[in-house]
Amino acid sequence: MNTEHLKKIAAEKATEEVRDGTVVGLGTGSTVYYALLKLGTMVRDGLNIIGIPTSDGTEKIAIEQGIPLSTLASHPVIELTIDGADEVDAHLNLIKGGGAALVREKIIANASKRILIVVDESKVSRVLGTSFALPVEIVRFGWEATQREVNNICGKSDLRGGIENPLITDNGNYILDCHFDGIPEPEKIELQLNNVPGVVENGIFVNRADKVIIGTPTGIQYME
Ligand code: 5RP
């Protein structure tokens, strides 16, 4: 069974929890993509929801799918958010930001009553930061100085895209991918990184997910 199928079954399972008449946070990434397609079908079949997208990319897909959209300003409370993750540990802590949307994803997560994370089984990890570099969004001004400070915490980081062609996020910032040798205390590192001047936000999500829906070759598994 290929990974795309595992992503699809997890994402579609999450859409079963979307209730009529609710505000839904729409995450970012190739797994959430399948949830957006399914929600589009459900909307065309009469489901009434308002989506709040976590990235320009998701906004575009949602519009193509005919999912009505709004903003946090108009809808400050989100009933349910469906989002992906790059790494998930047994305590439902996450690394996110592989799709460069971590700032908006964390803002939306903070406004959400309930968060479902959809992943394929390759994302499950014993210790965060062992299989995926932690994305940290930083402002462009003085980014080299910010990177030096961040490296004091993680050891080594790469500017995403490289110096010649750095990736620019939807918020106009850079991303550092930080190579930890494991993050056994994610809560501490999340705060430490966000304390560095120039850091906008990092991809550690602690105590935010309510349920992780995992696509595996033998079906769906849950962590909650
Ligand atoms: C985007 C994210 C994504 O949810 C995460 O990178 C997972 O993406 P995918 O489902 O494509 O593996 O955090 O910022």
Residues whose N, C-alpha, C, O or C-beta is under 5 A from the ligand:
A	BS01	5RP	T28 G29 S30 T31 V32 D83 G84 A85 D86 K96 G97 G98 G99 A100 A101 L102
